[in-house]
């Protein structure tokens, strides 16, 4: 009989421990979808509400975005039962095109859900798209040797777009476009870039183009590469 009583008390205490615990709730679910947006809408912002629906204090130990394009500062990291707080999400999609999806990890002392994967989603529609990638890649570069990269710029809007002021950085970067270029809806144009690197190391380039589209006044295309030594030219 004594053993039965001890077992009953142990069961009761363990049940009480299980019941007495913090519980995290992400109000509105674990996904925020902005739908169709334009680059000019960036950065996208949203106040995510987190609530403690348990009966013990909830401690949020970390809120970690999975990319540098997202920030998510926490208003308060410890919540009493039934208390809520905000996570101010800022999502930069200015350089994206098409479907974009990123995550934010939320860690707490909730024994059932110690980590929550919160998903950010948007469809970025750009009047001008760059393919096959939104940046230029320069491969097999050496000092004094010409590197080349080619992209295509397409008008995906329903109106004519005029492009002007083609600027390149650094000065060693040249492109095949200049003056004024006009694209009809659905029309595309080829962009060819050449670079003559003068020193070894990482290469970063930028092409900026002005447009007359009200939602997309400037197109920027960045380029990257690694410059190796040349057996012929001075590598300094």
Buried (B, 14 or more C-beta within 10 A) or exposed (E): EEEEEEEEEEEEEEEEEEEEBBBBBBEEEEEBEBEEBBBEBBEBEBEBBBBBBBEBEBBBEEBEBEEEBBBBEBEEEBBEBEBBBBBEBBBBBBBBBEEBEBBBBBBBBBEEEEEBEBEBBBBBBBBBBBEEEBBBEBEEBBBBBEBEBEBEBBBBBEEEBEBEEBEBEEEBBEBEBEEEBEBEEEEBBEBEBBBBBBEBEEBEBBBBBBBEBEEBEEBBBBBBBEBBEBEEEEBE
